[in-house]
Amino acid sequence: MENTETVPVVRTVAALRQIVKEWKALGHRVGLVPTMGALHHGHLSLVDEIAEACDKIIVSIFVNPAQFGAHEDLSKYPRQELEDRKKLKSTKTDLVFAPEVGEMYPDSFETVVSVPKLGRDYEGVHRPGHFEGVATVVSKLIIQSYADTAIFGEKDYQQLAVIKKFVKDLDIPCEILGGTLIRESDGLAASSRNVYLSPEDRKTAGSFNKILKKLIKGAEAGGNLRALEKTATESLLDAGFTKVDYVAIVDKDTLIPIDKVNGEARVISVARFGNTRLLDNMAINPDKPD
Ligand code: PAF
């Protein structure tokens, strides 16, 4: 009997394509929201955003082993598919695609999609091989689903830039949207990894966005960008973060560090509690109206 409490799921590319072909025959525009599950309100808002541009929506749930390093949290990454499919019932999601690892990476699989320059710094330094894993799986998901549009949260700003780049370079006929970064009530960026934080760390984590906001004020007022990055790093450590992987003021498209803010730029940052890495980023825009 059909389960009316959850969004239906398919687990094979053949079953996914069969459904999508029927939608396309009816002239529907298909949207894809790739996720690794453990859905929070940030993911649900991606569904709401893509619903404005698409008639049918697929959410993929796949914890992609190829994007985890040897010492990362692949085995303990939260997996709660049934709960996720129940949450999606309150959204406009039509179908969940939740393949097994063997469906995505059969034994004979060997192709890698790489964006070497844009993926080299920041996350590329701290998570070697990560963006190759992301680019490869996202290419597959887009091709498997024939998606017209796909959306990725702006929280993972470098990931979004890497995805836009290979989609453009490879002429993949899919529009890529950046989804609004969703924050908790204290300003911490919503993330599936926030569940790893102890109650004490969770309190400190709220200071992250406040420290970045201060940096932005300084940058928009014409302050020295390297000095602002250094002050923000020190403030994060003073607040109780155990390590700061980077705070960088960069060009919003190339992610190359800039010396002067001319028009819109971006601050991207990762601060840690132990092995838990929290990502944040914000626009710097001296020309915006008050
Ligand atoms: O951002 C994520 O959750 C993942 O990197 C993605 C895009 C679903 C690819 O596995």
Boltz pocket constraint, residues with backbone or C-beta under 6 A from the ligand:
constraints:
  - pocket:
      binder: B
      contacts: [[A, 34], [A, 35], [A, 36], [A, 62], [A, 64], [A, 67], [A, 133], [A, 134], [A, 137], [A, 138], [A, 152], [A, 156], [A, 159]]
      max_distance: 6.0
